[in-house]
Structure formats: structure tokens, C-alpha cells
Amino acid sequence: MAFDAKPLLPLPSQAQLREAFVGKELEHVPTPAAVLDKAVVKRNCLQMLKACEALQVGFRPHVKTHKTVEVAQLQLGDGINDVKVIVSTVAEAEHLSDFLLTSRESRRSVNILYGIPLPPSQIERLAHLGKKIGSESISVLVDNKSQLQAARAFRDMAGFPLKVFIKIDTGYHRAGVVVGTEKFNCLIIDILDDESRGTVELLGFYSHAGHSYGGDSALGAMELLIVELEGLEKAANYASKARDHAPMSQKYVLSVGATPTATSIENMLERSAQAESPMGGEIAKLKKVIERVKATHAIEIHAGVYPFLDMQQLATQASPSAVPANPKYDNSGLSTADIALTVMAEVASVYESRDSPEALMAAGSLALGRDPCKSYNGWGIVSDWGMSTNNFEGRSGWQVGRISQEHGILIKDSQRESHELAELKIGQKVRVWPNHACVAGAGFGWYLVVDSSLPEERRDQVVDVWVRCRGW
């Protein structure tokens, strides 16, 4: 009997949540709460789709940041016939399965990529999903020949071959095999051998440039994207030559990206490729590489946190802002106005007599995560929502300076020492931009959705509730 974990994962009723929250003002909802600005999410998603369309490359969004059906729909857009997503847990795929099945029934091709090198214990659930959604719907990553045994088991359970991407290490060193090594060469031969037996199908090659989070410019992100593309191109050409029956004729999918490298292509929508400028020169180089690779293989961009963004992504400055011109923000690059997710918390105490003013909010690492940000020494930046300040970029002058499980100590914003420090009072609600949206969201079962495109008097009103999947 096929194992389906979806009924075992406790999810709140979306109808009950909507009844409880929709129409309420943010200041009246219990905290901590994850607040999502729908208008910002839509804007960020649209900019990515436009960039991929302009370059005529495919796009495969990662859902691990948000884990919701609603944001996945915004990531994919209405005009994409190929519904391709990446998940980091099987639970995410199960949570999306009804939407994906509906997409397939609407004559859209559907493929889920399980984005962890294949753990054998997940095969039964993946096979169950494949039988539900369709024979083209499931693909996995492999970087070791031992994983092929699990892939063969999938064939026996599902009744059709498992599609695989070979995970390539292009410099991040978290997972993957290095092109040109004996391990890589042997893995290609083993996969092609299994493919000839009808147990797997080699779909393409996959790279994740997670080390791009350490960058601080669009130029650097583009350079890493070129490294990814050229590394996967080399891998695909080797695999094509290894096919005795059809040398150099196989067109593979080369899936590249992480949010900094993926969003760096958005600069092509904003800037001209003038050879005399460093940015223009790198854009011209990237376009040339893309056109060369597309002549023999298909390119697919993937990214995850870009719909929400966060303080880590602002620090990379890899993409241009999608925000319309606003004198309060510096639109030369990303700003806090591009961040869709805030964590709302309540001020529990204030400490004016300390060496420097501090306050306590009733939210800590379980609400914000504990990922650092290279641009400042803290755990989140407090916005000026609900406060009377004239500070740049909507900051209140406060940041989360120290953190424990359910406590966050607010201190003066270390990046804005000259800014006005807004007064805080016990019982006041504050909204914090987190360092890493993926981790911050994990503490919540749902998002309270607001919409900044509405008239000002309605922007703090909950307009919907989007449920996240839980578990693995």
C-alpha cells in the first residue's frame, strides 16, 4: 500500500483561519505573527518572470521559502505552460499536489524536482505522488551511484522511470559531484546504463550557487552565474559524447541559480550592455554564454527566497529594486521596501536606564531564526511601521541586537547611528525584517496577508491567510 504522509501532517483549516483573521487590523492580532505583503510578493515574482522571458530561458521556482500554494501560483504566473517547481521536503510536494494535479488536467506539463540528493526512504512517497500527478511529474537529484538503487525501486513502485538531474558542485561544496573527476565520469556511465534499461531518465544537470550569498554586487553574482552555466555545459557535453548511439545529440536541461545569481539577470531589464561600463561588460558576457549554451542545451533558472527577500539578500545587492520611484528609498538597488515578509511582535518591556536604551520584544529565535547577516551584527531590523519618524528606508532606528528562544533585545540600529530613535512603549506592536526569510517563516503555520497596493487606510488590514505546510 502506498504511503501518503499528507493526512498525518496537522494543518489548520484555512477557512477557520480566514474567519478568525480576515478584516482585522494588524494591531489587534496575536503575536508573534508572520505578516506578508501580497503586493511586494507579486512585484518580485513578476520581475523574475519578465527577466526569464526576456532571455528566453526556463524558470523553476523553489517553494521552500514560503511552502504555500498561493505564492507558488504567483511564482509560476498565468502564462507559463510548463509548471516546474523545486521542493526541499516531500511534504511541500504533497501540500502542492492538488494544485499541480489541476494544472496537469488543464494541459500544463508538471514536474516536481525533489531538491535533496535522493534519500532512499523518500521513494515510496515520491512514487505515490508520481502515480497521482502523472508519469512526467517527479524528478530527483543524484550525486552518487548508490542513489540509483533507490531510483530503480521507484520504477518498480510507480511503474515508470524516475527522471534525474545530476547535482554538480560548481564551488559551493555543500552537495554535488565535480565535473571531470573519476566519480563524475563513472556516475554518467552508470546513469546511462540504467537509462538504457528503462529505470531512469537523465533529464539534465543542476547547480546551486549558495556561496553567492557572500557576494555584495550584481557584478559578482553574474560572474558566479557564468561559472555555473559553463560548469553544467561541460557536464552536459560529456554526457552527450558518452552516448554511443547518439553522440552530441542529446539536449539536456541545465538548471542554475540561487537567489543572488538568479536575480542578477534582472539587471538586464534595467541596464544596457555598454561595453565601457563594468556592469555592461558583464551583461554582454553573460548574454553571450547564454546564447552559446542554448544552441545545444536548454537553460533553466531556479531561485527560492526572491519573492520575499530579506536582510541577507539586501546585503548581496545582486538585483535591482522592483519598487516604483520613492524618495524615501534608494532605488539604485534593493531596499527594505522590496522585503515582503515581516515578523510582528509585541514590546514587553523597556529599559531606558541602561548604558544605551534597550527594549524587550516577546519574540526570539523561534520566530526570527538565528541566521546572521553579513552587513550588520544583529538578528533583524525594526521598521518604522506605526511610528512617527523621518528615517531613511523606513527604519525605526532599532534592531534586534540579542536573541534567545522567546526574547529579542532591541538596541540602536548599528547601521543607522545618526537616525532618530523612535520611542517604544510596552504593549506596542513592531514589525521586524528578518535576516533569512526561509528560516523565519519556519516558526509559523500561516501568513497573515496584507496588501500595500490598497488605499492607505486599508493597508494594515488582513486580506487573506495563506497556510504553510509543516513537517518533512
Buried (B, 14 or more C-beta within 10 A) or exposed (E): EEEBBBEEEEBBEBEEBBEBBBEEEBEEBEBBBBBBBBBBBBBBBBBBBBBBBEBEBBBBBBBBBBBBBBBBBBBBBEEBEBBBBBBBBBBBBBBBBEBBBEBBEEEBBBBBBBBBBBEEEBBBBBBBBBBBBBEBBBBBBBBBBEBBEBBBBBBEBBEBBBBBBBBBBBBBEEBBBBBEEEEBBEBBEBBBEBBEEEBBBBBBBBBBBBBBBEBBBBBBBBBBBBBBBBBBBBBBBBBBEBBEEEEEEBEBBBBBBBBBBBBBBBBBBBBEBEEEEEBBBBBBBBBEBBEEBBEBBBBBBBBBBBBBBBBBBBBBBBBBBBBEEEEBBEBEBBBBBBBBBBBBBBBBEBEEEEEEBBBBBBBBBBBBBBBBBBBBEBBBBBBBBBBEBEBBBBBBBBBBBBBEEBBBBBBBBEBBEEBBBBBBEEEBBBBBBBBBBBBBBBBBBBBBBBBBEBEEEEBBBBBBBBBBBBBE
